[in-house]
């Protein structure tokens, strides 16, 4: 049975995966908006906040042993 620590790691790894998708999507949308001449300052600020969250989540994962999960835990 997974421990709460293992469950937390699963949640962090899943959160990071979602953040990667959102960052990639945001990057594409910002680039397209910039090409069409739209103002992207607010979008870029939000994207940077997502990047900060990604870095924080990654640090927690790395401090807890990386992406590897002990399935037997």
N, C-alpha and C positions, 0 to 999 in steps of 0.2 A: 504494500500500500504506500503511495507517495506521501512523503512528509510535507509539512507546510513550507519548508525551505525549498524542496523540489518543486512544489506547486508555484511558489513565488518565482522561481527561475523560469519555469514554463511561461508564466505570465509576462516576465520581463523579455524573454526571447520573442514571444508572440508580439508584444508591444513594439519591440524594435523592428520586427518584420513589417508591421503596419506603418511605422514611421518611415521606413525605407520607401515603401510604395507611395506614401503621401509626398515625400520629398521629391521623388522622381516625377510624379504627376505635377506637383507644383512647379518644378523647374521647367517642364514642357509648357505649362500654361503661361508662366511668366514670360518665357522666351517668345511664345506666339503673341502675347499681348504687347510686348515691347516692339516686335516686328510690325504690328499694326498701328503703332504709335500711341497706345494707351498708357496711362500713368500706372506704374506698377509699384510705387513706393510702399503702399500698405501691404500688398501681396508679398513683397520682398521681406518686409519686417515680420510678417507672420511666418514666412518660410524660415527665416532665421530663428524664430522661437521654436519651430519644429526641429531645426538642426540642433539647437541647444538641448532640447529634450532627448533627441537621439544620442547625443554625446553623454548625457547623464545616465541614460539607461544602459548604454554600452559600458560605461565605467562600473556600474553596479554588476553587470554580467561578468566583466573581466575580473573584478575583485572577488567574485564568488566562484571563480574557477573557469570562466569562459563559457562557450556554447555547449560544451559536453555535458550531457545529463546522465546521471547514474540511474538507469532504468530500474535497477534493483532496490533503489532507496525507497 
